[in-house]
Every structure is written in C-alpha cells, then in structure tokens.
Amino acid sequence: MKRIQIIYAGRDFSIGEEDFEGMKAAIEQANRDGRAVWITVNHGEGRPQPAELLIGPGIPVALMPVPDEPPVRQPDGEGTVGTS
C-alpha cells in the first residue's frame, strides 16, 4: 500500500508512504494505554496541506488502505483483477 485514507470527523485525510498495519497497531496501543497521540496527515487534493489529528480513546477514526493499483473490472462484469 502506498497510501492510507483516513476518515476523521466526517472529513477525508490521507497519509503517504506509511505501513497500514503499523499505523493501526500504533493507534490500538495508544487506545489500550488510555492515551492520545497526534498523527500527521494530508488534507486536500492536488496540493495537500499538512494537518495534525488527535487520535485516542473515544475519538472515532477509520483507516482504509489504498491499493497500489486500482482493480480492473473483467469484461464480463464478473469480479476484478489487478492491472499487472
């Protein structure tokens, strides 16, 4: 994965070049420890602006890995395949 999409307070953010499982584990650990952490993300498209999000217990956040290559629909409409 090259990018992680984040939904936070109903808005879209992203993180580039970050390990999805590592980010998820860090957030889970902070929640287990009962502490909040700041993560640096990008907001906007074209020329994204850096933003800081507070992540911690009781703060809803969704992480979605963005695949390196978008799936390509099969000609018969059945399923998807990678582009490589």
C-alpha positions in Angstrom: 0.0 0.0 0.0 1.3 3.4 -0.9 -1.3 5.4 1.0 -3.8 5.2 3.9 -7.1 7.1 3.6 -8.4 8.3 6.9 -11.9 9.5 7.7 -11.9 11.7 10.8 -14.8 13.9 11.9 -16.5 13.2 8.6 -13.7 14.5 6.6 -11.1 12.8 4.3 -7.4 12.8 5.1 -4.5 10.7 3.8 -1.1 9.5 4.8 1.5 8.6 2.1 4.2 6.0 2.4 3.0 4.6 5.7 2.6 1.0 6.7 -1.1 0.3 7.2 -0.6 -2.5 9.8 2.0 -0.4 11.7 -0.4 2.6 11.9 -3.3 0.5 13.0 -1.1 -1.1 15.7 0.1 2.3 17.0 -3.5 3.6 17.3 -4.6 0.4 19.0 -1.7 0.6 21.5 -2.5 4.2 22.3 -6.1 3.3 23.0 -5.1 0.4 25.2 -2.8 2.7 27.1 -5.6 5.2 27.5 -3.6 8.0 25.9 -4.0 10.3 22.9 -1.4 10.7 20.1 -1.1 13.2 17.3 -0.6 11.9 13.7 0.5 14.0 10.8 -1.8 13.6 7.7 -2.5 15.4 4.5 -5.7 17.3 3.8 -7.0 18.3 0.3 -6.2 17.2 -3.2 -3.8 18.5 -5.8 -1.6 20.4 -3.3 -2.4 18.8 0.1 -1.9 20.7 3.3 -0.3 19.0 6.3 -2.7 18.6 9.3 -2.4 17.0 12.7 -5.2 14.7 14.0 -5.6 13.8 17.7 -6.2 10.1 18.0 -7.1 8.5 21.2 -9.8 6.7 23.3 -13.3 7.8 22.4 -12.2 9.5 19.1 -13.7 7.7 16.1 -11.4 7.2 13.2 -11.5 5.0 10.1 -8.4 3.7 8.3 -8.6 2.3 4.7 -5.6 1.1 2.8 -5.4 2.5 -0.7 -4.2 -0.2 -3.2 -1.1 0.5 -5.3 -3.1 -0.2 -8.4 -6.8 0.2 -8.8 -8.7 -3.1 -9.6 -9.8 -3.5 -13.2 -13.3 -4.9 -13.9 -13.4 -8.0 -16.0 -15.1 -7.6 -19.5 -17.9 -9.9 -18.5 -18.5 -7.8 -15.3 -17.5 -10.7 -13.0 -15.0 -9.8 -10.3 -11.9 -7.7 -10.6 -8.2 -8.3 -11.4 -5.1 -6.3 -10.9 -3.6 -4.4 -13.8 -0.2 -6.1 -13.8 
